[in-house]
Amino acid sequence: MTGRPVADDASRLGLGGRIAMLFAVGGLLVSSLLAISTLVMTRRQLVESREGAAAAMAVGNATRLSNQLTPDSTIEDLPTIADSLTRLEGGQRIIRLGDDWLPAPELDHDDLPLDLLERLEQRAAGQVLAPVRGDPHFVVGIPLTAFDADYYAVVDLVEVSDTLADLRIILLGAGAVTTVLAALLGSWASTRVLRPLRRIRGAAEAIAGGRLDTRLSPQADPDLDRLSDSFNEMARALEDRIHRDARFASDVSHELRSPLTTLMAGVGVLDARRDELSERSRTALDLLVQDLERFNRLVNELMEISGYDAGVADLDLSEVDVVRFLQATVAADPALVLTIPPTTGSLVINADKRRLARVMANLLDNARRYGGGATAVILEHDETIRIAVEDEGPGVPKTERHEIFDRFARGS
């Protein structure tokens, strides 16, 4: 037994939604890549520019300091010399002369990186990017080889860090905007791409609703044009098949009508003279009458079905009071209970009363045959009128609830 396809929860997002999400993810990836590249290049340029300026200033100041020092210079002489040195915004200098240190206004020699101090002890110049008191700094150390002295330039990189932080915020905002714009572009693109599919869906729904002459117009795209031709060919074949079936059913019904009428007339003559028949013959006549009436009903239903299939069936609409109609329906069976909301007044609808009565008769007959007998008829109404027939049966299994409305379908 083939089951109905079950929708996967992961595929509940429509094709248009998946296209928009794909565009959004693509936009996010591209914007992230550009943002990272921009941030790395900008950081490199800012830091290298700051480091180059600091290194050049340190070399120049160290040379000038070495030229102004004498073998008799002491730590007390350094402030006057230091004040004449070149300054860089955010930069400070620390000078060692012998065992004495000339600190900067905000820093002391204890704040200098240890690895740089060790390097200068070996009388080698060096530079390092390191945190000083919690903030990033660029530190340059140059030994003064003519004296037992060292010059250190400490340049603050907080401004560079703030600039990069602002740039990160800007790039993050730009990435978010790019992602949203990409999603909107994907939504617009999916709308245009899926428009032909929506037309095909509309045509398929129209055919399913009975408009068998529905066709698709030529498409602008060659691939879609071939799809449109295939769909139209399928719809044309389906229409021809349904019309052939309807004509066959109509032809069979009409062919059966004439002999059935003759049989009904002959049985009517026999029934009029049933008193002249024996008991056994009357019993056979009753069975024949019942079978002919059932056969006549089946032929009429077959003709009506063929009329619906051919699209020529008309409804005989008239005003029907639903409450009185249901009261008349249950009156024939004392075991039936009619349940109507207490506030219900007169419910008048336009309906084909004969066909509505046949629907109720079919429901009650099915309940009698397959549900242990009908027990109640329930009327519910708000914006929609619902009529339910309750019975003693187990109900229709969920796997068969889609098939019970097919013609001649029977439950398990």
Salt bridges, closest charged atoms under 4 A:
ASP9 OD1 - ARG12 NH2 2.78
ASP83 OD1 - ARG87 NH2 3.73
ASP108 OD1 - HIS109 ND1 2.96
ASP110 OD1 - HIS109 NE2 3.24
ASP111 OD2 - ARG133 NH2 2.88
ASP148 OD1 - ARG96 NH2 3.03
ASP150 OD2 - ARG96 NE 2.83
ASP150 OD1 - ARG123 NH1 2.90
ASP156 OD1 - HIS137 NE2 3.79
ASP223 OD1 - ARG226 NH2 2.28
GLU233 OE1 - ARG236 NH1 2.86
GLU239 OE1 - ARG215 NH2 2.65
ASP245 OD2 - ARG241 NE 3.47
ASP271 OD1 - ARG274 NH1 2.75
GLU276 OE1 - ARG273 NH2 2.91
GLU279 OE1 - ARG282 NH2 2.58
ASP286 OD1 - ARG274 NH2 3.11
GLU304 OE2 - ARG354 NH2 3.71
GLU304 OE2 - ARG355 NE 2.36
GLU304 OE1 - ARG358 NH1 2.85
ASP309 OD1 - ARG407 NH2 2.58
ASP352 OD2 - ARG355 NH1 2.42
ASP365 OD1 - ARG368 NH2 2.35
ASP365 OD2 - ARG369 NE 3.09
GLU380 OE1 - ARG386 NE 3.37
ASP382 OD2 - ARG386 NH2 3.24
GLU403 OE2 - ARG4 NH2 3.55
